[in-house]
Amino acid sequence: MSAATHGQPGTPSLRAGVVGLGMMGRNHVRVYDEVLPDVELIAVADPDPVALRRATTGRAARGYADPRTMFDEEHLDLVSIVAPTSLHRQATLEALASGANVLVEKPIASDRADAEAMIEAAQQAGRLLTVGHIERFNPAIRELRRRLARGELGRIFQVKATRLGPFPARIRDVGVVLDLAPHDIDVMRFLLDSEPVRLYAETEQRIHTDHEDLFNGVMKFANGVIGVLDINWLTPNKRRTLTVTGERGMYVADYIKQDLIFYSNPDAVQTWENPGADDSDQLTTSVSEGEMTQRSVRRQEPLAVELAEFARAVRDGGPPPVAPRDAMIALLLAQKMVEAASSGVVVSGAALAEALA
Ligand SMILES: NC(=O)c1ccc[n+]([C@@H]2O[C@H](COP(=O)([O-])OP(=O)(O)OC[C@H]3O[C@@H](n4cnc5c(N)ncnc54)[C@H](O)[C@@H]3O)[C@@H](O)[C@H]2O)c1
């Protein structure tokens, strides 16, 4: 692996590049250049001269109009692909062919064929491919996952994702389901460690000229948990929360504030503090209002955590922080939601298994 001479004493820096310098790409540029100590931002690429100038002004990184020229000339160790989703496949294949490890933004690609080609190319090249499912790196979600894994809620009944906000005029190529639902579908699979066995959705197109902008979806998981998705581009206030209800209470994680609040059910049978105990005959049979407790969360920028873990995985030779197959499943489940909404048919059985195969 080639490496620059900058960085922490004794540790050569990884050579980083960014493809696509729009709203999200600018954040990758900033984190590589200003936040990560063991990474050097070497070069960036975007065909838009304005975006290129804005990203390189005041930085040592070189700018390229064509990503391929950047890959050929700069021998990068790691690359973020932050171009529009329809270009993810081509840019990823070119980056991998140049020997770089790749973090591609979510959704992994536009369709299954592209995602599979990218996964295959990474295997052939012997390089890492990971996907920017940024909410997995949100400290509130990490703390929630740790607490759920300890059994703090007992049996989980429902996970509800709320992702509401104003209309983003710049997103024209996909609707709200493919743009936003992969975040929450991925978080639900990440937290529950279970696969959906049935799903249904309703969508509406109220303002967007080409795609749906209002979405409600339901997924029934194999472990019995109901996943509810309430996502739109029509709310004049940005709200992003995840609510998990179980027999011992309810957790509400706020993705934006990185808050995690616990509402206890004082009637619950408290066996989780004694994990060795057999609780099979102790079931919670009533619910009442209990205490509200704010759990401590060490706030960090999720993108900085994500890119630091990508760089660490590149140094260590893997594994990718988010397996590209998980990202492909999140995309395919989002596509099944769109299908269910347009056909009015519940997706289950073989039709759903095909997305998860
Ligand atoms: N993880 C997240 O939370 C998150 C948030 C926003 C966007 N995204 C993803 O990031 C990607 C980019 O989204 P955005 O909102 O920054 O879009 P954007 O439209 O703001 O920026 C895209 C940039 O890509 C450039 N571009 C176009 N063709 C290119 C090419 N051939 N090579 C290199 N660059 C090219 C454009 O000129 C533009 O500057 C999308 O896949 C999107 O889904 C992820």
The ligand as a Gaussian input file, in Angstrom:
#p B3LYP/6-31G(d) Opt

LIG

0 1
 N      -25.096000       9.406000       4.118000
 C      -25.920000      10.410000       4.032000
 O      -26.555000      10.795000       5.005000
 C      -26.088000      11.131000       2.721000
 C      -26.589000      12.430000       2.705000
 C      -26.714000      13.076000       1.477000
 C      -26.342000      12.412000       0.312000
 N      -25.875000      11.143000       0.373000
 C      -25.503000      10.436000      -0.868000
 O      -24.347000      11.061000      -1.418000
 C      -24.429000      11.052000      -2.844000
 C      -24.328000      12.489000      -3.338000
 O      -25.401000      13.240000      -2.831000
 P      -25.337000      14.842000      -2.676000
 O      -26.511000      15.189000      -1.893000
 O      -23.984000      15.288000      -2.227000
 O      -25.559000      15.276000      -4.205000
 P      -25.199000      16.656000      -4.915000
 O      -26.056000      16.732000      -6.118000
 O      -25.205000      17.785000      -3.929000
 O      -23.656000      16.474000      -5.383000
 C      -23.254000      15.537000      -6.356000
 C      -21.926000      16.028000      -6.955000
 O      -21.444000      15.014000      -7.838000
 C      -20.894000      15.657000      -8.969000
 N      -20.792000      14.762000     -10.112000
 C      -21.666000      14.564000     -11.131000
 N      -21.145000      13.690000     -12.020000
 C      -19.940000      13.324000     -11.538000
 C      -18.914000      12.455000     -12.021000
 N      -19.037000      11.771000     -13.167000
 N      -17.792000      12.318000     -11.288000
 C      -17.629000      13.004000     -10.134000
 N      -18.555000      13.851000      -9.637000
 C      -19.700000      13.993000     -10.337000
 C      -21.825000      16.840000      -9.211000
 O      -21.199000      17.837000     -10.040000
 C      -22.073000      17.318000      -7.777000
 O      -21.097000      18.274000      -7.379000
 C      -25.742000      10.358000      -3.193000
 O      -25.503000       8.991000      -3.441000
 C      -26.576000      10.513000      -1.938000
 O      -27.534000       9.487000      -1.795000
 C      -25.725000      10.497000       1.543000

